Amino acid sequence: MNKAILLSTPHMSGKEQDYIQEAFDTNWIAPLGPNVTEFEQKIKQYTGASAVCATSSGTAAIHLALRLLEVGQSDMVFCSSFTFIASANPIKYLGADVTFIDSEPETWNMSPQALERALADAKKEHRLPKAVIIVHLYGQSAKMDELVTICESYGVPIIEDAAESLGSTYKGQQSGTFGDFGIYSFNGNKIITTSGGGALVAKDPKMIEKAVFLATQAKEKALHYEHEQIGYNYRMSNILAGIGRAQMEVLDDRIAARQNNFRFYADQWKHIQEVEMMPELPNSVSNHWLSTITLDIDKTDMTPYDVMDKMQKLGIETRVLWKPLHSQPVFAATPFYEHVQGEEAVCEQLFRKGLCLPSGSNLTQEELEYVSKALETVLKTNKGGVVSAI
Ligand SMILES: *Cc1c(COP(=O)(O)O)cnc(C)c1O
């Protein structure tokens, strides 16, 4: 291979330029404008969400959701531990406290039993969380029936971090539409991109009106600039929404390509004992944003870092799974509930064993074959062994 094979790169359709040109032709260069409205409309139609607010990032959308749930100083918010830090950062922007919840092994997402224990304890302490942030990692939906039932029984609202799971479904329903709020990300490495951006969806359309208000500096209706609340500059630009409009039109193709990557790898590696593909929950469909595996580390002397290093030497980018947030220095001494008390946390096991593979919708068949052979070859070497070519 003469060019490096990367984890996940933007995949334009060609139509993006037309919508950007339209914005230039009509001088809608300023934030907001017809591309934003169209982009929101497309997200709404695709996901079935009742209302949508396009934002400058997925992180901004989480921040808005927390604000709309009136999370403030010293409030408590629960969040998945096994995720990218953006899921939890907005909790700290608001001065609130966080409790992290472990994963369960069947989806790698929030463990219902750990959540139940955490909520029972919180109730005893009269400090129920103002929100639970449930993340759907790598495209796989969390166990929403169980999680929704538990949250409802305690009357705690849900924010779904569907940054990685746009287009995934659970029992036929779109990821991001189960909670009071859902968020998507259109960052450069996501399944579709606006180069940078996000979206907030909500069950209650009134909440989206409020989100738009907060996202545009909380300007009151007046002839002068009148402000009663602190707001943000969080709306998506009309230029970037032009990219998003075109990307939404090819979302189904992008999902199909990523699902194909996963199936291809699964088929190629089914005889390799050290490799296990990320599990898929029955009744759910993953967009397979990233194809991920775990290594049976009893069957090889290599860690995911060793594999990553050897793959890099063959021009292939791989990456270990998310490092659990409860073990991040910035969240030292934050409460954490593990899946099974007294056992190693599920998310820690996954971090110890897991690896993300090149997963772009623009990978060629030749590249997929190269990656699959490379991993097989790398796993046949021992820790100290060198692989220079395949
Ligand atoms: C990418 C991502 C985000 C943040 O989205 P941005 O648009 O980059 O702000 C949040 N949560 C998860 C799980 C993500 O993967």
The ligand as an SDF file (V2000), in Angstrom:
LIG
                    3D

 15 15  0  0  0  0  0  0  0  0999 V2000
  -17.3730   12.6380   18.9530 C   0  0  0  0  0  0  0  0  0  0  0  0
  -18.0550   12.4010   20.2260 C   0  0  0  0  0  0  0  0  0  0  0  0
  -18.5990   13.4460   20.9900 C   0  0  0  0  0  0  0  0  0  0  0  0
  -18.3380   14.8970   20.7100 C   0  0  0  0  0  0  0  0  0  0  0  0
  -18.7480   15.3900   19.5310 O   0  0  0  0  0  0  0  0  0  0  0  0
  -18.0340   16.7160   18.9460 P   0  0  0  0  0  0  0  0  0  0  0  0
  -18.8900   17.0370   17.7790 O   0  0  0  0  0  0  0  0  0  0  0  0
  -16.6330   16.3360   18.5810 O   0  0  0  0  0  0  0  0  0  0  0  0
  -18.0870   17.7620   19.9950 O   0  0  0  0  0  0  0  0  0  0  0  0
  -19.3150   13.1330   22.1250 C   0  0  0  0  0  0  0  0  0  0  0  0
  -19.4720   11.8640   22.5240 N   0  0  0  0  0  0  0  0  0  0  0  0
  -18.9620   10.8390   21.8460 C   0  0  0  0  0  0  0  0  0  0  0  0
  -19.2110    9.4530   22.3300 C   0  0  0  0  0  0  0  0  0  0  0  0
  -18.2140   11.0590   20.6920 C   0  0  0  0  0  0  0  0  0  0  0  0
  -17.6670   10.0300   20.0380 O   0  0  0  0  0  0  0  0  0  0  0  0
  1  2  1  0
  2  3  1  0
  2 14  2  0
  3  4  1  0
  3 10  2  0
  4  5  1  0
  5  6  1  0
  6  7  2  0
  6  8  1  0
  6  9  1  0
 10 11  1  0
 11 12  2  0
 12 13  1  0
 12 14  1  0
 14 15  1  0
M  END
$$$$
